[in-house]
Amino acid sequence: MVNMWKSPEQRWQAVVERNKNADGHFVYGVKTSLIYNHPSAAGRLPNRDNVEFFDNEQQAIKQGYRPGKRQRTETAQLNQFYKEKIEKACRYIEQQNRPLTLTELAEYVGISRYHFHRLFKAHTGLTPKAYANGLRHEKLQGQLQQQERITDAIYDAGYQSNSRFYETAIQRLGMTPSAWKSGGGGSKIYFALAACSLGTVLVAQSPIGVCAILLGDDPEQLLRDLQDKYPKADLIGGDDKFEKVIAKVLGFIEAPEIGFDLPLDIRGTAFQQRVWHALRDIPAGKTVSYSEIAEKIGQPKAVRAVASACAANILAVAIPCHRVVRNNGDLSGYRWGIDRKQALLLKESQRK
């Protein structure tokens, strides 16, 4: 849908008509009350001379406006309206086997281009382009195992050319496409074991970045877990240079407030990566529920899938799945044990 409300005259007419189709394209503020509303808001029509228009709520707030009572009452309905629009866009992206422009997506759901981009990222944690790239990457992983020729897998996954794919292939797969197809054969992963306050930690790094941080009590079991994750990779014991990586990981475990600045090699499905991206936005010392994460990524009904994505995370502390709890605040399952989850949360709360 094309934005039909660009000029002040068009916008005023939408306000007069209480046009719901104009919601999301702009808001209007009343100078005498410093209150802003969406075009369809009910109530007495303000004097035209006292009205000014803004492209979005943020612009109105920056100018000193605040939402009115009716605006607050209608917020829940409006948020649901936007969620449905973003879910519709996600399903449309999933159904297409070609790249879609931001304009195409915005027009498909009937929201202005700028507003759609902002809403999509707010609801999913990703830009529309990143979301589409993640889906193609997930599909590619399956196609590489099914197709005999790598070129066929590339095109079947929705890439428009070999060159576009190979620009980011190694970064996305963590290895060459041929190595991925053969199960990681030939790729080098350095690892080391160390002791910390949580027991034993195994840290592994690919050419892309840290690809595993595993916690446990049995070093041999942690090494077997790494071998199961990368069955055909060349696992190499870390050298003196790798000690700096270990030191940074250990420092972050003991003092999470220092931050984690090592590059990560995050491998997972498009959905898992959206969940993990949302987890990395949770500040140390804070917790959120699984349902809140599901809401954040734009799939409020996918609470169990969010829990499964947390359980699949092999980058302990770097992707802080320990900060996700039940709706009532109780601790739930943790890949490396409830005691470690509780210890991590206690450590973070004491350092707030």
BELHUQUI-V831723 format. One record per backbone hydrogen bond with DSSP energy under -0.5 kcal/mol. NH is the residue of the N-H (numbers start at 0). CO is the residue of the C=O. If there is no record, write none. Layout:
((NH,CO) (NH,CO))
This chain:
((3,1) (10,6) (11,7) (12,8) (13,9) (14,10) (15,11) (16,12) (17,13) (17,14) (18,13) (19,17) (21,18) (22,19) (23,25) (24,21) (25,21) (26,53) (27,36) (28,51) (29,34) (30,28) (30,49) (32,29) (33,29) (34,29) (35,65) (36,27) (38,25) (40,37) (49,46) (50,47) (51,28) (53,26) (59,55) (60,56) (61,57) (62,58) (63,60) (64,59) (65,33) (67,35) (71,67) (72,68) (73,69) (74,70) (74,71) (75,71) (77,73) (78,74) (79,75) (80,76) (81,77) (82,78) (83,79) (84,80) (85,81) (86,82) (87,83) (88,84) (89,85) (90,86) (91,87) (92,88) (93,89) (94,90) (95,91) (95,92) (104,100) (105,101) (106,102) (107,103) (108,104) (109,105) (110,105) (115,111) (116,112) (117,113) (118,114) (119,115) (120,116) (121,117) (122,118) (123,119) (124,120) (130,126) (131,127) (132,128) (133,129) (134,130) (135,131) (136,132) (137,133) (138,134) (139,135) (140,136) (141,137) (142,138) (143,139) (144,140) (145,141) (146,142) (152,148) (153,149) (154,150) (155,151) (156,152) (157,154) (158,153) (164,160) (165,161) (166,162) (167,164) (168,164) (171,167) (172,168) (173,169) (179,175) (180,176) (181,177) (182,179) (183,178) (184,178) (185,231) (186,183) (188,233) (189,204) (190,235) (191,202) (193,200) (195,198) (198,195) (199,215) (200,193) (201,213) (202,191) (203,211) (204,189) (205,208) (209,262) (210,203) (211,203) (212,313) (213,201) (215,199) (218,216) (221,217) (222,218) (223,219) (224,220) (225,221) (226,222) (227,223) (228,224) (229,225) (230,227) (231,182) (232,229) (233,186) (234,232) (235,188) (235,233) (237,190) (241,238) (242,238) (242,239) (243,240) (244,240) (245,241) (246,242) (247,243) (248,244) (249,245) (250,246) (251,247) (252,248) (253,249) (254,250) (257,254) (258,255) (260,258) (264,209) (265,263) (266,264) (272,268) (273,269) (274,270) (275,271) (276,272) (277,273) (278,274) (279,275) (280,277) (281,278) (282,280) (285,282) (287,322) (289,324) (292,288) (293,289) (294,290) (295,291) (296,292) (297,294) (298,293) (301,298) (305,301) (306,302) (307,303) (308,304) (309,305) (310,306) (311,307) (312,308) (312,309) (315,212) (315,313) (317,315) (318,314) (319,317) (320,318) (322,319) (323,320) (324,287) (325,329) (328,325) (336,333) (340,336) (341,337) (342,338) (343,339) (344,340) (345,341) (346,342) (347,343) (348,344) (349,345) (350,346) (350,347) (351,348))
